[in-house]
Amino acid sequence: MTTEPRPWRRAWHDALYGENGFFRVSTPANHFSTSAHLGAFAGAVAEIVHRNGFASVVDLGAGGGEMLAALRPLVGADIELIGVELARRPPGLDPDIGWCEEMPQRIDGLLMANEWLDNIPCDIVEVDDAGVVRLLLVDATTGKESLGKPYRSAWLDEWWPLTRPGERAEVGDARDVAWADAVARVEGLAIAIDYGHTRTGGRPPLGTLRSYADGHEVDVVPDGSRDVTAHVAVDSVASATGSGILRQRDALAVLGIDGHRPPLDLARTEPADYLRALSVAGEAGELLARGGLGDFWWLVSDPRGRGTLEA
Ligand SMILES: C[S@@+](CC[C@H](N)C(=O)[O-])C[C@H]1O[C@@H](n2cnc3c(N)ncnc32)[C@H](O)[C@@H]1O
């Protein structure tokens, strides 16, 4: 079966967020793993809360609530924790963790968004044989693509200029706008974390559109059965929001997270503590790894000068 080809952005949106869209009916952790699934990541978030004396944490795109559940015992019952998520509240989540579909108008504290920006649907464009940039259309049931109308965009000109036939790009203006809207609500710190690229580091010439399901990379088809994601042009989002950008491994180092094993002496004197510390160090090592989660970008904004990662 085929359907009428549509611009990628619309097909992508419906595939993830339509009535039976992927994220409406699936839990991300059943399909892929993220930093938020590691307890040491919640440890880093707790450190930010303590350093700034924040009383509230909002997790935008909270998935299965894993990070908030791990954070609760680390920050204590007085800190307000809220998951903002289009999917239903996870069964078994601590009842004093809030859960809602809409972002609060004002966030007095910390806003986290881990792997949220990469799932914001974009227009996708490709340069045709004559050198004209065109909107890409997709058949949502097969993933077959076709070239549509010529496409002009100030965002592309500034952030991702295309020249050669066959080159593709994901047009990031929708992501800039979405994160700017989120940051504008914050009195404190806003942190978006994602995989990405920069203009100075080099854009991927064929774009980065990917799909994942059941723990594997699969064909990119916006049919609702799989994730659809593309890396984030983090320099553009940073420019739109006045954010600083740094790699996850550097952000975690500022927060004092390291992957060193605990001293062996501890194993003799306090074996339970040793095993706990060993597990945290293993997770920290994963979060810091070059070529892995450590390469993710942190976009850090303190829109009203009220928050910092520093001690
Ligand atoms: C890749 S998952 C990341 C989940 C979690 N943050 C993690 O790191 O494991 C992206 C999540 O963002 C949610 N999401 C996307 N757009 C959203 C929006 N506008 N409001 C609330 N949740 C949204 C999706 O439903 C999905 O659960």
The ligand as an SDF file (V2000), in Angstrom:
LIG
                    3D

 27 29  0  0  0  0  0  0  0  0999 V2000
   13.7740   10.1990   22.7060 C   0  0  0  0  0  0  0  0  0  0  0  0
   12.5370   10.3070   23.8940 S   0  0  0  0  0  0  0  0  0  0  0  0
   13.5280   10.7740   25.2960 C   0  0  0  0  0  0  0  0  0  0  0  0
   12.9570   10.3430   26.6030 C   0  0  0  0  0  0  0  0  0  0  0  0
   13.8360   10.6640   27.8390 C   0  0  0  0  0  0  0  0  0  0  0  0
   14.0570   12.0850   27.9760 N   0  0  0  0  0  0  0  0  0  0  0  0
   15.1610    9.9510   27.7540 C   0  0  0  0  0  0  0  0  0  0  0  0
   16.1770   10.6040   27.5920 O   0  0  0  0  0  0  0  0  0  0  0  0
   15.1590    8.7070   27.8480 O   0  0  0  0  0  0  0  0  0  0  0  0
   11.6830   11.8160   23.5070 C   0  0  0  0  0  0  0  0  0  0  0  0
   10.4180   11.9810   24.3330 C   0  0  0  0  0  0  0  0  0  0  0  0
    9.9390   13.3210   24.1640 O   0  0  0  0  0  0  0  0  0  0  0  0
    8.5220   13.2740   24.1870 C   0  0  0  0  0  0  0  0  0  0  0  0
    8.0370   14.5150   23.5600 N   0  0  0  0  0  0  0  0  0  0  0  0
    8.2860   14.9690   22.3320 C   0  0  0  0  0  0  0  0  0  0  0  0
    7.6900   16.1680   22.1110 N   0  0  0  0  0  0  0  0  0  0  0  0
    7.0590   16.4770   23.2540 C   0  0  0  0  0  0  0  0  0  0  0  0
    6.2750   17.5960   23.6730 C   0  0  0  0  0  0  0  0  0  0  0  0
    6.0230   18.6350   22.8600 N   0  0  0  0  0  0  0  0  0  0  0  0
    5.7750   17.5810   24.9070 N   0  0  0  0  0  0  0  0  0  0  0  0
    6.0180   16.5430   25.7330 C   0  0  0  0  0  0  0  0  0  0  0  0
    6.7500   15.4510   25.4110 N   0  0  0  0  0  0  0  0  0  0  0  0
    7.2750   15.4230   24.1740 C   0  0  0  0  0  0  0  0  0  0  0  0
    8.1970   12.0260   23.4180 C   0  0  0  0  0  0  0  0  0  0  0  0
    6.8880   11.5710   23.6780 O   0  0  0  0  0  0  0  0  0  0  0  0
    9.2930   11.0780   23.9210 C   0  0  0  0  0  0  0  0  0  0  0  0
    8.8670   10.3300   25.0350 O   0  0  0  0  0  0  0  0  0  0  0  0
  1  2  1  0
  2  3  1  0
  2 10  1  0
  3  4  1  0
  4  5  1  0
  5  6  1  0
  5  7  1  0
  7  8  2  0
  7  9  1  0
 10 11  1  0
 11 12  1  0
 11 26  1  0
 12 13  1  0
 13 14  1  0
 13 24  1  0
 14 15  1  0
 14 23  1  0
 15 16  2  0
 16 17  1  0
 17 18  1  0
 17 23  2  0
 18 19  1  0
 18 20  2  0
 20 21  1  0
 21 22  2  0
 22 23  1  0
 24 25  1  0
 24 26  1  0
 26 27  1  0
M  CHG  2   2   1   9  -1
M  END
$$$$
